[in-house]
Each structure stands twice: as structure tokens, then as C-alpha cells.
Amino acid sequence: MSGQEEFESRRRFLKFAAGTAAAAVLVSGLPRVARADDLPHVSEADSTAKALGYVEDASKTTDAKHKPGDNCANCQFYTGAAAGYGPCQLFPGKAVAAKGWCISHTAKQA
């Protein structure tokens, strides 16, 4: 191998190594996306839950604003699955019951 070829080979290796290191730093620095399974469930005793009249089972609410069929699963603030628990924009970092309900319920737009 000539001196010029060796120089070019070394240069390619260093560029590759620098690119790989930069990519590793970027990927490891990104925030981890929380899954609904990882989130703590909202308790009805939580201060925000009390303020919003949150209940884990919409059928058990006595609030006059509740309409039959309204629940977290069909609310625009809920981003989880239709069953179980999922994230809600009104309770950041926590999961609500899909069958739950609160006074901020807003039906998803089709």
C-alpha cells in the first residue's frame, strides 16, 4: 500500500469512527418514550383527579355532565388503547383507565 492510499484509508476510518460516535451520543441522549405500562395509574384521590372529577369507571360517576357512553377511551385527550390504561394529556406522566371519565371529557373528532 502506498503512503497516499494508507492516508486515504486512515481518513475514511476516522470519518466513520467519528460519525458512529456522534450517532451513539445522539441516540443515547434522546429521551426514552414512556409506555403506558410504565406509567403510574392516576388515583381518584390525586388532587388533579379530584379537581376534574375523575373516576376509574365512568358508569359509577354521579356527575350531571356525564353522558352515557362517554369514557376516557373516546376522549381526545386520551392516547392509549381502548382497554386497560393509557396516557392522558390532562394527567402528564400518569395513565388513566380507558373506562374512566372526568369533567374535561371531549369526544374525539372523526
N, CA, C and O atoms as CSV, one atom per row, in Angstrom:
chain,resi,resn,atom,element,x,y,z
A,1,MET,N,N,0.834,-1.155,0.000
A,1,MET,CA,C,0.000,0.000,0.000
A,1,MET,C,C,0.894,1.239,0.000
A,1,MET,O,O,1.846,1.332,0.775
A,2,SER,N,N,0.576,2.180,-0.873
A,2,SER,CA,C,1.383,3.399,-0.942
A,2,SER,C,C,1.015,4.327,0.206
A,2,SER,O,O,-0.001,4.125,0.872
A,3,GLY,N,N,1.825,5.324,0.434
A,3,GLY,CA,C,1.578,6.281,1.509
A,3,GLY,C,C,0.269,7.013,1.330
A,3,GLY,O,O,-0.442,7.273,2.300
A,4,GLN,N,N,-0.059,7.354,0.068
A,4,GLN,CA,C,-1.311,8.088,-0.209
A,4,GLN,C,C,-2.525,7.197,0.068
A,4,GLN,O,O,-3.501,7.664,0.656
A,5,GLU,N,N,-2.487,5.928,-0.340
A,5,GLU,CA,C,-3.606,5.008,-0.101
A,5,GLU,C,C,-3.797,4.768,1.392
A,5,GLU,O,O,-4.926,4.702,1.879
A,6,GLU,N,N,-2.701,4.639,2.104
A,6,GLU,CA,C,-2.770,4.443,3.551
A,6,GLU,C,C,-3.390,5.669,4.235
A,6,GLU,O,O,-4.185,5.539,5.167
A,7,PHE,N,N,-3.015,6.849,3.761
A,7,PHE,CA,C,-3.556,8.095,4.296
A,7,PHE,C,C,-5.073,8.175,4.059
A,7,PHE,O,O,-5.827,8.542,4.959
A,8,GLU,N,N,-5.511,7.828,2.838
A,8,GLU,CA,C,-6.935,7.851,2.497
A,8,GLU,C,C,-7.711,6.807,3.312
A,8,GLU,O,O,-8.823,7.080,3.764
A,9,SER,N,N,-7.144,5.644,3.496
A,9,SER,CA,C,-7.782,4.591,4.273
A,9,SER,C,C,-7.943,5.030,5.732
A,9,SER,O,O,-8.998,4.823,6.333
A,10,ARG,N,N,-6.921,5.621,6.284
A,10,ARG,CA,C,-6.970,6.119,7.659
A,10,ARG,C,C,-8.028,7.222,7.783
A,10,ARG,O,O,-8.786,7.264,8.752
A,11,ARG,N,N,-8.067,8.107,6.793
A,11,ARG,CA,C,-9.044,9.203,6.798
A,11,ARG,C,C,-10.472,8.654,6.780
A,11,ARG,O,O,-11.325,9.128,7.531
A,12,ARG,N,N,-10.741,7.646,5.916
A,12,ARG,CA,C,-12.070,7.042,5.860
A,12,ARG,C,C,-12.442,6.408,7.202
A,12,ARG,O,O,-13.573,6.545,7.668
A,13,PHE,N,N,-11.480,5.715,7.816
A,13,PHE,CA,C,-11.730,5.087,9.108
A,13,PHE,C,C,-12.068,6.135,10.172
A,13,PHE,O,O,-13.015,5.956,10.937
A,14,LEU,N,N,-11.313,7.208,10.223
A,14,LEU,CA,C,-11.561,8.258,11.221
A,14,LEU,C,C,-12.905,8.935,11.010
A,14,LEU,O,O,-13.595,9.249,11.980
A,15,LYS,N,N,-13.290,9.167,9.751
A,15,LYS,CA,C,-14.609,9.755,9.472
A,15,LYS,C,C,-15.715,8.806,9.941
A,15,LYS,O,O,-16.691,9.226,10.564
A,16,PHE,N,N,-15.542,7.526,9.630
A,16,PHE,CA,C,-16.537,6.533,10.034
A,16,PHE,C,C,-16.644,6.467,11.558
A,16,PHE,O,O,-17.746,6.448,12.105
A,17,ALA,N,N,-15.498,6.431,12.241
A,17,ALA,CA,C,-15.485,6.350,13.707
A,17,ALA,C,C,-16.123,7.586,14.328
A,17,ALA,O,O,-16.879,7.476,15.293
A,18,ALA,N,N,-15.824,8.758,13.783
A,18,ALA,CA,C,-16.408,9.995,14.312
A,18,ALA,C,C,-17.918,10.017,14.090
A,18,ALA,O,O,-18.672,10.426,14.973
A,19,GLY,N,N,-18.356,9.579,12.920
A,19,GLY,CA,C,-19.793,9.527,12.629
A,19,GLY,C,C,-20.528,8.562,13.534
A,19,GLY,O,O,-21.625,8.854,14.011
A,20,THR,N,N,-19.924,7.415,13.766
A,20,THR,CA,C,-20.526,6.412,14.645
A,20,THR,C,C,-20.614,6.935,16.080
A,20,THR,O,O,-21.630,6.754,16.750
A,21,ALA,N,N,-19.553,7.579,16.543
A,21,ALA,CA,C,-19.553,8.130,17.900
A,21,ALA,C,C,-20.617,9.218,18.044
A,21,ALA,O,O,-21.319,9.271,19.054
A,22,ALA,N,N,-20.736,10.080,17.042
A,22,ALA,CA,C,-21.749,11.148,17.095
A,22,ALA,C,C,-23.155,10.563,17.112
A,22,ALA,O,O,-24.016,11.033,17.856
A,23,ALA,N,N,-23.392,9.539,16.296
A,23,ALA,CA,C,-24.710,8.898,16.268
A,23,ALA,C,C,-25.025,8.250,17.612
A,23,ALA,O,O,-26.159,8.326,18.085
A,24,ALA,N,N,-24.038,7.618,18.227
A,24,ALA,CA,C,-24.254,6.977,19.524
A,24,ALA,C,C,-24.607,8.007,20.591
A,24,ALA,O,O,-25.470,7.757,21.432
A,25,VAL,N,N,-23.950,9.157,20.563
A,25,VAL,CA,C,-24.245,10.219,21.530
A,25,VAL,C,C,-25.663,10.737,21.324
A,25,VAL,O,O,-26.395,10.947,22.291
A,26,LEU,N,N,-26.053,10.943,20.073
A,26,LEU,CA,C,-27.399,11.445,19.792
A,26,LEU,C,C,-28.476,10.462,20.241
A,26,LEU,O,O,-29.455,10.851,20.878
A,27,VAL,N,N,-28.290,9.200,19.909
A,27,VAL,CA,C,-29.292,8.190,20.253
A,27,VAL,C,C,-29.397,8.015,21.763
A,27,VAL,O,O,-30.502,7.909,22.295
A,28,SER,N,N,-28.276,7.983,22.452
A,28,SER,CA,C,-28.328,7.775,23.895
A,28,SER,C,C,-28.845,9.013,24.623
A,28,SER,O,O,-29.329,8.908,25.750
A,29,GLY,N,N,-28.748,10.171,23.999
A,29,GLY,CA,C,-29.205,11.409,24.626
A,29,GLY,C,C,-30.688,11.678,24.435
A,29,GLY,O,O,-31.242,12.566,25.083
A,30,LEU,N,N,-31.339,10.924,23.553
A,30,LEU,CA,C,-32.763,11.133,23.324
A,30,LEU,C,C,-33.563,10.643,24.523
A,30,LEU,O,O,-33.214,9.634,25.136
A,31,PRO,N,N,-34.638,11.357,24.858
A,31,PRO,CA,C,-35.440,10.900,25.995
A,31,PRO,C,C,-36.132,9.583,25.672
A,31,PRO,O,O,-36.536,9.338,24.535
A,32,ARG,N,N,-36.256,8.767,26.659
A,32,ARG,CA,C,-36.927,7.484,26.493
A,32,ARG,C,C,-38.425,7.734,26.438
A,32,ARG,O,O,-38.971,8.462,27.267
A,33,VAL,N,N,-39.078,7.138,25.473
A,33,VAL,CA,C,-40.516,7.270,25.350
A,33,VAL,C,C,-41.162,6.305,26.332
A,33,VAL,O,O,-40.938,5.096,26.273
A,34,ALA,N,N,-41.952,6.843,27.219
A,34,ALA,CA,C,-42.608,6.003,28.225
A,34,ALA,C,C,-43.768,5.243,27.593
A,34,ALA,O,O,-44.525,5.791,26.792
A,35,ARG,N,N,-43.889,4.015,27.955
A,35,ARG,CA,C,-45.034,3.229,27.520
A,35,ARG,C,C,-46.096,3.311,28.600
A,35,ARG,O,O,-45.783,3.561,29.764
A,36,ALA,N,N,-47.325,3.106,28.230
A,36,ALA,CA,C,-48.424,3.183,29.187
A,36,ALA,C,C,-48.217,2.205,30.338
A,36,ALA,O,O,-48.613,2.484,31.469
A,37,ASP,N,N,-47.599,1.060,30.054
A,37,ASP,CA,C,-47.352,0.064,31.097
A,37,ASP,C,C,-46.392,0.594,32.157
A,37,ASP,O,O,-46.430,0.164,33.310
A,38,ASP,N,N,-45.531,1.530,31.762
A,38,ASP,CA,C,-44.536,2.083,32.682
A,38,ASP,C,C,-45.095,3.202,33.552
A,38,ASP,O,O,-44.517,3.528,34.588
A,39,LEU,N,N,-46.200,3.783,33.146
A,39,LEU,CA,C,-46.741,4.946,33.846
A,39,LEU,C,C,-47.532,4.546,35.087
A,39,LEU,O,O,-48.247,3.543,35.067
A,40,PRO,N,N,-47.411,5.320,36.166
A,40,PRO,CA,C,-48.249,5.037,37.343
A,40,PRO,C,C,-49.698,5.401,37.029
A,40,PRO,O,O,-49.966,6.335,36.273
A,41,HIS,N,N,-50.611,4.664,37.611
A,41,HIS,CA,C,-52.035,4.927,37.381
A,41,HIS,C,C,-52.493,6.103,38.236
A,41,HIS,O,O,-52.044,6.283,39.368
A,42,VAL,N,N,-53.388,6.891,37.674
A,42,VAL,CA,C,-53.960,8.013,38.413
A,42,VAL,C,C,-54.895,7.459,39.477
A,42,VAL,O,O,-55.712,6.579,39.207
A,43,SER,N,N,-54.767,7.975,40.662
A,43,SER,CA,C,-55.651,7.594,41.764
A,43,SER,C,C,-56.781,8.608,41.837
A,43,SER,O,O,-56.575,9.795,41.584
A,44,GLU,N,N,-57.963,8.147,42.179
A,44,GLU,CA,C,-59.093,9.065,42.343
A,44,GLU,C,C,-58.835,10.034,43.486
A,44,GLU,O,O,-59.489,11.073,43.575
A,45,ALA,N,N,-57.890,9.708,44.360
A,45,ALA,CA,C,-57.541,10.572,45.488
A,45,ALA,C,C,-56.527,11.656,45.090
A,45,ALA,O,O,-56.275,12.574,45.870
A,46,ASP,N,N,-55.950,11.560,43.898
A,46,ASP,CA,C,-54.995,12.542,43.393
A,46,ASP,C,C,-55.675,13.915,43.312
A,46,ASP,O,O,-56.846,14.008,42.946
A,47,SER,N,N,-54.943,14.973,43.652
A,47,SER,CA,C,-55.552,16.313,43.692
A,47,SER,C,C,-56.085,16.750,42.329
A,47,SER,O,O,-57.149,17.365,42.255
A,48,THR,N,N,-55.362,16.442,41.248
A,48,THR,CA,C,-55.843,16.790,39.910
A,48,THR,C,C,-57.070,15.966,39.561
A,48,THR,O,O,-58.024,16.474,38.972
A,49,ALA,N,N,-57.040,14.689,39.930
A,49,ALA,CA,C,-58.179,13.814,39.664
A,49,ALA,C,C,-59.422,14.316,40.402
A,49,ALA,O,O,-60.522,14.306,39.850
A,50,LYS,N,N,-59.246,14.747,41.626
A,50,LYS,CA,C,-60.388,15.276,42.391
A,50,LYS,C,C,-60.929,16.541,41.738
A,50,LYS,O,O,-62.142,16.716,41.624
A,51,ALA,N,N,-60.025,17.425,41.309
A,51,ALA,CA,C,-60.451,18.678,40.691
A,51,ALA,C,C,-61.211,18.438,39.387
A,51,ALA,O,O,-62.100,19.211,39.028
A,52,LEU,N,N,-60.857,17.365,38.682
A,52,LEU,CA,C,-61.517,17.066,37.409
A,52,LEU,C,C,-62.636,16.045,37.540
A,52,LEU,O,O,-63.241,15.653,36.542
A,53,GLY,N,N,-62.915,15.614,38.759
A,53,GLY,CA,C,-63.983,14.639,38.973
A,53,GLY,C,C,-63.691,13.301,38.323
A,53,GLY,O,O,-64.617,12.609,37.899
A,54,TYR,N,N,-62.415,12.918,38.235
A,54,TYR,CA,C,-62.030,11.671,37.587
A,54,TYR,C,C,-62.503,10.463,38.379
A,54,TYR,O,O,-62.364,10.403,39.600
A,55,VAL,N,N,-63.065,9.500,37.653
A,55,VAL,CA,C,-63.427,8.196,38.223
A,55,VAL,C,C,-62.859,7.116,37.308
A,55,VAL,O,O,-62.808,7.296,36.092
A,56,GLU,N,N,-62.436,6.005,37.884
A,56,GLU,CA,C,-61.863,4.921,37.083
A,56,GLU,C,C,-62.913,4.155,36.290
A,56,GLU,O,O,-62.581,3.463,35.327
A,57,ASP,N,N,-64.162,4.273,36.682
A,57,ASP,CA,C,-65.245,3.592,35.974
A,57,ASP,C,C,-66.345,4.610,35.717
A,57,ASP,O,O,-67.049,5.024,36.637
A,58,ALA,N,N,-66.488,5.013,34.443
A,58,ALA,CA,C,-67.445,6.051,34.067
A,58,ALA,C,C,-68.878,5.712,34.479
A,58,ALA,O,O,-69.680,6.611,34.731
A,59,SER,N,N,-69.197,4.433,34.547
A,59,SER,CA,C,-70.565,4.046,34.908
A,59,SER,C,C,-70.883,4.347,36.371
A,59,SER,O,O,-72.048,4.322,36.769
A,60,LYS,N,N,-69.852,4.632,37.176
A,60,LYS,CA,C,-70.074,4.899,38.598
A,60,LYS,C,C,-70.098,6.382,38.941
A,60,LYS,O,O,-70.237,6.740,40.111
A,61,THR,N,N,-69.965,7.257,37.932
A,61,THR,CA,C,-69.986,8.689,38.227
A,61,THR,C,C,-71.419,9.165,38.465
A,61,THR,O,O,-72.373,8.645,37.886
A,62,THR,N,N,-71.537,10.153,39.319
A,62,THR,CA,C,-72.849,10.756,39.590
A,62,THR,C,C,-72.890,12.182,39.058
A,62,THR,O,O,-73.853,12.908,39.302
A,63,ASP,N,N,-71.853,12.586,38.332
A,63,ASP,CA,C,-71.775,13.942,37.803
A,63,ASP,C,C,-72.800,14.140,36.690
A,63,ASP,O,O,-72.919,13.303,35.795
A,64,ALA,N,N,-73.525,15.224,36.746
A,64,ALA,CA,C,-74.573,15.508,35.773
A,64,ALA,C,C,-74.007,15.764,34.367
A,64,ALA,O,O,-74.738,15.635,33.385
A,65,LYS,N,N,-72.744,16.117,34.256
A,65,LYS,CA,C,-72.131,16.386,32.951
A,65,LYS,C,C,-71.837,15.109,32.168
A,65,LYS,O,O,-71.618,15.156,30.958
A,66,HIS,N,N,-71.833,13.974,32.854
A,66,HIS,CA,C,-71.540,12.703,32.188
A,66,HIS,C,C,-72.690,12.304,31.289
A,66,HIS,O,O,-73.854,12.328,31.689
A,67,LYS,N,N,-72.338,11.932,30.050
A,67,LYS,CA,C,-73.331,11.424,29.099
A,67,LYS,C,C,-73.076,9.935,28.915
A,67,LYS,O,O,-71.922,9.505,28.911
A,68,PRO,N,N,-74.122,9.147,28.764
A,68,PRO,CA,C,-73.930,7.710,28.558
A,68,PRO,C,C,-72.982,7.452,27.374
A,68,PRO,O,O,-73.107,8.069,26.316
A,69,GLY,N,N,-72.063,6.556,27.571
A,69,GLY,CA,C,-71.112,6.211,26.515
A,69,GLY,C,C,-69.812,6.992,26.574
A,69,GLY,O,O,-68.827,6.590,25.955
A,70,ASP,N,N,-69.786,8.101,27.304
A,70,ASP,CA,C,-68.550,8.873,27.439
A,70,ASP,C,C,-67.578,8.140,28.362
A,70,ASP,O,O,-67.952,7.715,29.455
A,71,ASN,N,N,-66.347,7.998,27.922
A,71,ASN,CA,C,-65.286,7.453,28.763
A,71,ASN,C,C,-63.942,7.919,28.217
A,71,ASN,O,O,-63.880,8.534,27.153
A,72,CYS,N,N,-62.896,7.636,28.925
A,72,CYS,CA,C,-61.561,8.095,28.518
A,72,CYS,C,C,-61.166,7.559,27.135
A,72,CYS,O,O,-60.515,8.266,26.365
A,73,ALA,N,N,-61.547,6.338,26.821
A,73,ALA,CA,C,-61.155,5.737,25.546
A,73,ALA,C,C,-61.668,6.518,24.342
A,73,ALA,O,O,-61.062,6.454,23.272
A,74,ASN,N,N,-62.775,7.257,24.491
A,74,ASN,CA,C,-63.283,8.026,23.357
A,74,ASN,C,C,-63.112,9.540,23.555
A,74,ASN,O,O,-63.838,10.341,22.965
A,75,CYS,N,N,-62.148,9.908,24.389
A,75,CYS,CA,C,-61.848,11.316,24.656
A,75,CYS,C,C,-60.615,11.740,23.847
A,75,CYS,O,O,-59.686,10.952,23.667
A,76,GLN,N,N,-60.612,12.971,23.367
A,76,GLN,CA,C,-59.485,13.439,22.548
A,76,GLN,C,C,-58.185,13.576,23.334
A,76,GLN,O,O,-57.113,13.596,22.728
A,77,PHE,N,N,-58.243,13.669,24.653
A,77,PHE,CA,C,-57.043,13.818,25.466
A,77,PHE,C,C,-56.361,12.477,25.772
A,77,PHE,O,O,-55.214,12.446,26.219
A,78,TYR,N,N,-57.066,11.388,25.533
A,78,TYR,CA,C,-56.573,10.038,25.839
A,78,TYR,C,C,-55.862,9.478,24.615
A,78,TYR,O,O,-56.388,9.541,23.504
A,79,THR,N,N,-54.664,8.927,24.819
A,79,THR,CA,C,-53.907,8.388,23.689
A,79,THR,C,C,-53.569,6.911,23.846
A,79,THR,O,O,-52.705,6.393,23.139
A,80,GLY,N,N,-54.236,6.242,24.756
A,80,GLY,CA,C,-53.947,4.823,24.996
A,80,GLY,C,C,-54.848,3.907,24.198
A,80,GLY,O,O,-55.569,4.337,23.297
A,81,ALA,N,N,-54.790,2.634,24.551
A,81,ALA,CA,C,-55.605,1.609,23.898
A,81,ALA,C,C,-57.045,1.699,24.401
A,81,ALA,O,O,-57.326,2.359,25.401
A,82,ALA,N,N,-57.931,1.039,23.706
A,82,ALA,CA,C,-59.349,1.081,24.052
A,82,ALA,C,C,-59.669,0.318,25.330
A,82,ALA,O,O,-60.768,0.447,25.869
A,83,ALA,N,N,-58.729,-0.467,25.816
A,83,ALA,CA,C,-58.924,-1.214,27.060
A,83,ALA,C,C,-57.693,-1.041,27.940
A,83,ALA,O,O,-56.603,-0.753,27.444
A,84,GLY,N,N,-57.865,-1.213,29.211
A,84,GLY,CA,C,-56.736,-1.097,30.130
A,84,GLY,C,C,-56.484,0.345,30.533
A,84,GLY,O,O,-57.421,1.098,30.799
A,85,TYR,N,N,-55.217,0.724,30.575
A,85,TYR,CA,C,-54.808,2.063,30.973
A,85,TYR,C,C,-53.974,2.697,29.867
A,85,TYR,O,O,-53.334,2.002,29.078
A,86,GLY,N,N,-53.992,4.019,29.821
A,86,GLY,CA,C,-53.201,4.721,28.824
A,86,GLY,C,C,-52.955,6.164,29.216
A,86,GLY,O,O,-53.580,6.674,30.146
A,87,PRO,N,N,-52.049,6.822,28.514
A,87,PRO,CA,C,-51.707,8.215,28.820
A,87,PRO,C,C,-52.859,9.172,28.513
A,87,PRO,O,O,-53.648,8.952,27.595
A,88,CYS,N,N,-52.929,10.229,29.300
A,88,CYS,CA,C,-53.913,11.291,29.105
A,88,CYS,C,C,-53.168,12.616,29.218
A,88,CYS,O,O,-52.354,12.799,30.123
A,89,GLN,N,N,-53.444,13.533,28.307
A,89,GLN,CA,C,-52.783,14.832,28.310
A,89,GLN,C,C,-53.092,15.632,29.569
A,89,GLN,O,O,-52.310,16.505,29.946
A,90,LEU,N,N,-54.194,15.360,30.214
A,90,LEU,CA,C,-54.578,16.096,31.421
A,90,LEU,C,C,-53.833,15.608,32.661
A,90,LEU,O,O,-53.785,16.302,33.677
A,91,PHE,N,N,-53.258,14.420,32.573
A,91,PHE,CA,C,-52.504,13.828,33.682
A,91,PHE,C,C,-51.116,13.441,33.178
A,91,PHE,O,O,-50.830,12.253,33.032
A,92,PRO,N,N,-50.246,14.419,32.908
A,92,PRO,CA,C,-48.928,14.110,32.347
A,92,PRO,C,C,-48.129,13.153,33.239
A,92,PRO,O,O,-48.052,13.321,34.456
A,93,GLY,N,N,-47.544,12.156,32.595
A,93,GLY,CA,C,-46.729,11.198,33.322
A,93,GLY,C,C,-47.510,10.133,34.052
A,93,GLY,O,O,-46.935,9.339,34.797
A,94,LYS,N,N,-48.817,10.103,33.848
A,94,LYS,CA,C,-49.651,9.094,34.514
A,94,LYS,C,C,-50.597,8.470,33.499
A,94,LYS,O,O,-50.835,9.024,32.426
A,95,ALA,N,N,-51.124,7.322,33.853
A,95,ALA,CA,C,-52.069,6.624,32.993
A,95,ALA,C,C,-53.445,6.614,33.643
A,95,ALA,O,O,-53.573,6.483,34.860
A,96,VAL,N,N,-54.470,6.755,32.809
A,96,VAL,CA,C,-55.854,6.704,33.284
A,96,VAL,C,C,-56.519,5.454,32.727
A,96,VAL,O,O,-56.051,4.870,31.750
A,97,ALA,N,N,-57.597,5.057,33.351
A,97,ALA,CA,C,-58.350,3.886,32.893
A,97,ALA,C,C,-59.125,4.242,31.630
A,97,ALA,O,O,-59.752,5.299,31.559
A,98,ALA,N,N,-59.081,3.360,30.635
A,98,ALA,CA,C,-59.821,3.591,29.387
A,98,ALA,C,C,-61.314,3.712,29.665
A,98,ALA,O,O,-62.023,4.428,28.958
A,99,LYS,N,N,-61.789,3.020,30.684
A,99,LYS,CA,C,-63.214,3.083,31.017
A,99,LYS,C,C,-63.515,4.188,32.023
A,99,LYS,O,O,-64.639,4.301,32.512
A,100,GLY,N,N,-62.497,5.011,32.333
A,100,GLY,CA,C,-62.679,6.117,33.271
A,100,GLY,C,C,-63.368,7.308,32.627
A,100,GLY,O,O,-63.766,7.258,31.463
A,101,TRP,N,N,-63.505,8.386,33.404
A,101,TRP,CA,C,-64.153,9.605,32.912
A,101,TRP,C,C,-63.790,10.775,33.815
A,101,TRP,O,O,-63.535,10.595,35.006
A,102,CYS,N,N,-63.768,11.983,33.237
A,102,CYS,CA,C,-63.632,13.205,34.039
A,102,CYS,C,C,-64.435,14.321,33.375
A,102,CYS,O,O,-64.900,14.171,32.245
A,103,ILE,N,N,-64.594,15.431,34.077
A,103,ILE,CA,C,-65.436,16.515,33.547
A,103,ILE,C,C,-64.834,17.204,32.328
A,103,ILE,O,O,-65.529,17.964,31.653
A,104,SER,N,N,-63.568,16.961,32.031
A,104,SER,CA,C,-62.940,17.555,30.840
A,104,SER,C,C,-63.113,16.694,29.604
A,104,SER,O,O,-62.527,16.984,28.560
A,105,HIS,N,N,-63.913,15.634,29.706
A,105,HIS,CA,C,-64.119,14.746,28.562
A,105,HIS,C,C,-64.555,15.552,27.336
A,105,HIS,O,O,-65.506,16.332,27.388
A,106,THR,N,N,-63.827,15.339,26.229
A,106,THR,CA,C,-64.158,15.950,24.955
A,106,THR,C,C,-64.079,14.844,23.917
A,106,THR,O,O,-63.027,14.233,23.732
A,107,ALA,N,N,-65.184,14.588,23.245
A,107,ALA,CA,C,-65.234,13.483,22.299
A,107,ALA,C,C,-64.222,13.669,21.171
A,107,ALA,O,O,-64.002,14.780,20.688
A,108,LYS,N,N,-63.606,12.544,20.758
A,108,LYS,CA,C,-62.661,12.583,19.646
A,108,LYS,C,C,-63.408,12.959,18.374
A,108,LYS,O,O,-64.545,12.543,18.151
A,109,GLN,N,N,-62.741,13.756,17.547
A,109,GLN,CA,C,-63.314,14.123,16.256
A,109,GLN,C,C,-62.973,13.043,15.241
A,109,GLN,O,O,-61.843,12.557,15.199
A,110,ALA,N,N,-63.919,12.681,14.452
A,110,ALA,CA,C,-63.731,11.603,13.457
A,110,ALA,C,C,-62.870,12.014,12.304
A,110,ALA,O,O,-62.628,11.216,11.399
